[in-house]
Amino acid sequence: MNRLRPTTVSRFLLLLVSVALAFLLFSLPARAEEEAPGRTCGHGAVAAARGPAGAFARDRVLVKLSADAARRARTLPEDGLPTGIPGLAAFLARHGLERGHRVVRTRGVPVADPALFRRIGLDRWYAIELPGEDAGLVRRLVAELRREGWVEAAEPAYLAEPQLVPNDPHFPDEWHHENTGEAGGTPDADMDTPEAWDTETGDPSIVIAIIDTGTDVDHEDLVDNLVDGYDFGDDDPDPDDEDGHGTFTAGGAAARGNNGIGVAGVCWTCSIMPLKVMDSEGWITTDTVAAAIRWAVDNGARVLSMSLAFDWWSDDLADAVRYAEGRGAVQVAAIGNCGSRKGVLPSVLDEVIAVGGTDWFDRRIYSWGDHLEVSAPADQVWSTEMGDEYAAGGGTSAATPLVSGAAGLLLSRDPDLHHHEVRHLLRLGADDQVGAPEEDTPG
């Protein structure tokens, strides 16, 4: 396992300076199907497992039209359902359904890469709305849709529930930046970000999208770095946080540094794009995350920070990640906190940098697996909290924005870096063999 750290490969790489990332994942614990509470691990991370079962929204089903059906359609509207597809019309009539919308709506902003958008099929994903909430009906409709010839894929809108684990709201030593052995920790088990800041502290033109529960848009340590965002959970332009998780992750990535207040994020002056994917009832679904990913990269985000995890597979979400890859975004996601070697979405996808966690003794904590690329501080990490407060939290959710901030520093130093180069430099600049030797393969 690698812990992000500086390397002497070149003078340019000095920028990456010793970012020994111990990434926290304020995991978004998944809920079991129906009403059973979610299984949480350690500091609240989701279990990592891929499969069809899991909690889901009960008021809609997601369907991806086949390419042939889309060609035959008279309309492919954003608001409303396609017309001119006999199979769809018969399905809707059979179940008394008539309302729906495209999952990824442009909301008046043209798609930046229409050819890529269509090639992946993001224009063919629709949410069919139900008149009420009925888990059994969702299951039956999905099963029926998967047998239809005009359907390429069908699934529920899977759920994740965020859970932040904060401690006392005050600003103590941020050991993840520079660990001097305080509280019995291991000296230099940190990111060495002060060395990086000697070279680069961030550029406002580099936008880090925080795809989370929103962000406290009035927070004293974040407000100067914020750019316009969106609330995909409730479909409105106000991404203000109602939970706290997204405010915490935003601060880890890019709280304003050297301003005499609060904490310092990894990328002091990178811009923060707050994208709220949690609805008013506290749920995050795969379709809202997919919509936020597309919106982020088409509105200037160079880095996507996703401190969330889904315990089940979603073709809809995977398609959105592929679109962001095609648009050249650096995508960073938490690996989860359950110690599983299996993958959770979106971190298990090849296009995404999967982030694990370490503590201030340089020990691996929470999760591992073959797809884990780097680890960052994930225990007692201090960041911003709603209401101009500060708190410590733990989990790979906290580690993820630290890696995202490091990616922001690299792009601030050289905006022309390809996203694959950023990924390579993050891995190259990381310490090898963090944690117990038996848990890792050197290199």
N, C-alpha and C positions, 0 to 999 in steps of 0.2 A: 504494500500500500504506500502511496506517495503522500507526503505532506507538503503543501505548496511552500516553496522556498527559493532564495535567490540562486543564481548561477553565474559563473563567469564566462559563459559561452561567448558573450560579446559585450561591448560597452552599452549597446542598446538594451541588452537584457538586464542591465543593472536596474532598469525601471521595475522589473518584476521582483525586485529585491526581496529576497527572503520572505516572500509571503508564504510562510509555512501555515497553510490554511487548515484550521481546525473547524470545519463548517458545521454549524448547528442546523438541525432540521426541527423547527417547531412543528413537529409533525401534525399533519391533519389526519387524525385517526379516523379510520373508516368505521362506519357502523355496520353491524351485521344486518342481514335482510330483515325486513319488518321492523319491529320496535325494539329489538334487543340492542343494548348499549354497545358501542364500539369497543373493540379490543385495542388497548393501548399498551405500549411497551416503554420501559425506561421513563423518559420524560415526555411521553405522549406521542410517539411516532406510530405511523401505521404499520401494520404487518405487511410483509412483502409476499405477494402471491398472485399468480396470473390465473384467471379463470372466469367463467361466465356468471358466477353467483356474486351477490353483494347487494348493498342498499342502493336504491335508485329513486329518482323523482317519480311520483305516482300520477302526475298530471299530463304526461306527454310521452311519446315514443319517438325515437330518431330513426330516420330511414334515408338511405342513400340510393337515389334512382340509378338504374343502370344507364350507361352511356347511350344505348339505343333508345331507351324510354325518354331520356332528356332531349334527344334529337327530334323525337316525334311530338314532344309537348308543344302546345300552342303558346304557353307562357311559362316562364321560370321566375316568378315574382319573389321579391324579398319578403314582403308582407302579404301573406296569403299562400295558398298551395297551388302547385302547377295544375294547369288544365290541359285537356287533350290527350290524357293518358288513360285509356279505357280501364286498365287494371286498377289504377289508383282511384278512379271515380267509382268503380264497383266496390272497392274495399271501403271507401268512405261511406257510401250509401248503405252497405251491409251493416256497418256499426254505428250509423247515425252520427258520423263525425263530419265536420265541415271547416274547422278552423286550424290554422297552422302558420308557420313562417320558416324562411330559410334560417338555418342554424348560424351561418356566418353572414351577417348583414353588413353592408358597407356604410349604411347610414349617411348616404349622400356624398361620401368621399370615394372617388374612383379607386378601384383596385390598382395597386402599384405595378403588379405583374399579371395582367389578365390571362396570358397564355399559361403560366404556371398554375394560376388559380383554377383554370379549367382542366388542365392536364391531371392535376391531383383529384379534381372532382369536388372541390369545396362548394361550387355552385349547385351541386346535386344533393347536398345534405339538407333535409327538412325535418322540422319538429312538427308532428301531428298532435294537436292539443286535444285532451280529453275534457269532457264537461265537468268532471269532478276528479277526486283522487281515489284510485283503485289499483292497488298493487297487483292483484290477480288479473285484472284486465290488461295491465301493461305487459305482463308475462305472456298472456294469450295472444295479444296483438303482435308482439315481437316474434313469437314462434310462427304465427301465420304469415307475417311479412317475409320471413326468411324463406318461405316456400314459393313466394311469388316470382314470376319470371321477370317482372319489371323492376325488381329490387336487387341492388348489388350488395347492400349490407343493411342490417337493422339491429338496433340495440336500445336498451333503456338509457336515460341520462343518469349515469352512475354518480354516487354521492361521496363526498369526503367532508369531514367535520374538523375545523381547525381547533387546536387546543394549545394555547401558550402557557408555559409554566414559569411565571415571573417570580422574582424574590423582592427584596426591599427596594423601593423606588428611590435611588440616589446614585450619584456617580462615584464609583470607587475606581481603583486601578483597572484599566482595561488590559488584563493579562494577555489577551489574544493578540494584541499588537506587540507587546514587549514583556516577556515573562522573566522577572528577576529572581524567581524562587519564592515569591510571596506565598504566605499560607502553606508553606511546605511544598510548593510546586517545584517542577524541575526547571532550572534556569535555561532560557532559550527555547523552551517548548512553546513556541509562539509563531507569529507570522513575520516578525521583523519588519513590520510596515514602516516604522520611522526611517529605516534605511531607504525604503522605496520612496518615501516622501521627499527625501533629499533630491530625488531625480524628477518626480512627477507627483502632483497632488490631485490632478483631474482637470477635465475640460468640459465646460457646460454643453458643448456640441455633442458630447457622447451621452446618449440617453440610455438609462437602465430601467427597463420596465419591471415593476414589482407586481407580479400577478398573484394576488393574495386577497385579503379581506378588506382591502382599501388602505388608505393612509390618512392619518390626522393631518388635514390640509392646512391647519393653522399652527402646527407644532413649531416652536421657536427654533429648533435645530434642523428642521426639514424645509420650512416654507421657502427659503431662498433658493432651494435647489429644485423645486417642483415645476413641472410642465403640465399641460392639460392631460387629463386621463379620462376614464369612463367607468361607469358602474354597469357591468354586464349582468350582475345578479338581479338588479331591479330595472335594468334598461333605461338608465337616465344618465345625464352628464356629470353627476356628483359622486366622485369616488371616495367620499369621506368615510373613514373607518368607524365601524360600530362594534368591533371585536377587540382590536389591539394587536393581533398577530401581524397584520400587514404593516402597521406602524413600526413594530419592532424590527421586522426584516428590512424595511426601508432604511432605518437608521444604521443597521449593520453595513449596508452597501454604501450609503452616501450621506450620512449625517454631516452637516457642515463642520469642517475642522478648523482649528486655529481661530475660533470666533469668541473664545472666552466663556462659552456656556456648554453645558451638557456633555456629550460624547463626541468622538470623532469617528465617522465612517471610514471605510477603507479608501474610497474615492471621494475626497472632500468636496470637490466642486463638479462632479458629474451630475447630470440632471436625472431626476427621479420622475418616471411616468407611473402614476398610481392607477392600477387597473383592478377594480373591485370585482371579484368573481363569486362573492358570497351574497346570497339573497337575504331578504328581511327576516327570514326564519332561521338564518344561521347555517345554511347549507351551501356547499360548493359542488357543482356538477360538471361532468366532462364537457358538456356542450358550451357552458359559459367560459370555461378555460380555453376551449378551442377557438371561440369567437375572440377572446382577448388576445390570444397569440397572433391571429391574423391581423387584428387591429394594431397591435404593437409594432409589428415589423413594417406595416404599410404607413405608419405615422412616425417613423424615424427612430425607433428603438434599435440600438445595436446589440444590446445584451438583454436577455430575458431571464429573470430570476424567479424560480418557481419553488417555493418552500411548501410543497404540497405533494401528495402521493395518493394514487388510486390503487386499490387492491385487485383490480380486474382490468381486463383488456378493453380498449375502446378504439374502434377503427376511426371514429370521428376525431378523437384527440390525436391519434397517430397521423392522420392526414394533415391536421393543422401544424404539427411539428415538422412534417415534410415540407410544407409551404414555407415555414420560417427558415428551414435549412436552405431552400432554394433562394430565399431572399438575403442570405448571408448573415443571419443573426447568430450570435453566440448564445446557446441555450444551456442553462444551468439548473439542475433540479436535485432535490434532496432524495437520498436513497432510502430513507425511513429509519426508524429507531428500534426495530424488533430483532435485529441480529440475524435476519434471514439472508440466505445466499440467493434467494430468488429475487426477481425484479419487480418493482412497482412502477406504474406509469406516473410521470413521463420519463423518469430517470433511466429506465431499462432500455429506452430506445437508442439506437446507434447514433442518432444526431445530437444527443443530449449528454452533457458532462454530468456524470453521477457523483454526488458529493457525500462523503461519510464524515464521521466526527472523531475528534481526539479530545482528551482532557488536558489539564495543565501539568500533568505528569508525563505527557507525550504517549499516553496509552490510548489504544483504539477503543472507542465506545460506540454503542448502538448497533451499527450495521457494517456488513462487509459483503463481498461477493466478487465474482470475476469482472463484473461491469463497473465496479467502483474505480474511479480514476484518481481523485484526490480527496484528501480529508482536511478539515479545518477545525478550529476550536469549537467545541459543542457543549461546553459545561461552564455554567456561571459566566456567560458572555453578556456584557452590558450593552444596552442600546436604548433607543427612544421608546417611550410609552405614551399613550394618549394623555392629553391635558398637560403638555409641557413637563411630563415626568420622565423618569429613567428607571430601568429595572434590569435585573439579570435573568437570563433564561437559558435553557439548554435543549439540545436536540439537533438533529441534522438540519432542521429549519433555520436555525441560527447560523449554521456553518455555510449554508448555500449563498446567502447574500454576501458573505465575506469573499467567496470565490468570485461572485458576480462583480464585486467592487474591484477585485484584482484584475479581472478582464477589462473593466472600465479604465483602470490605470494604463494598461497596455495600449488600448485603443486611443487614449488621450495622448500618449507619447507618439504613436504613429497611427493616425486614423486610416491609413491605407492598408493596414494589416488585413489579410483575409481571415475569416472566422476560423478556418482550419489552422492557420498559423497561430492565432491566439490560443487555441486549444493545445497545440503542440508546445508553445512556450510555457503555459501553465504547468503542463506535465513535466517539461524539461527542468523547470525551476523548482521543482518540489523535492523535498528530502525523501530519500528512499528508506525503506525498512523502519517505518514508524509503527510502534506497537510490538508485540511479542513476535520473535522470528518465526515461530511455527504458524503464525497467522498470515504470513506473507511470502511471496516469491520475490527475491531480489530483482530490482530493475522494473 
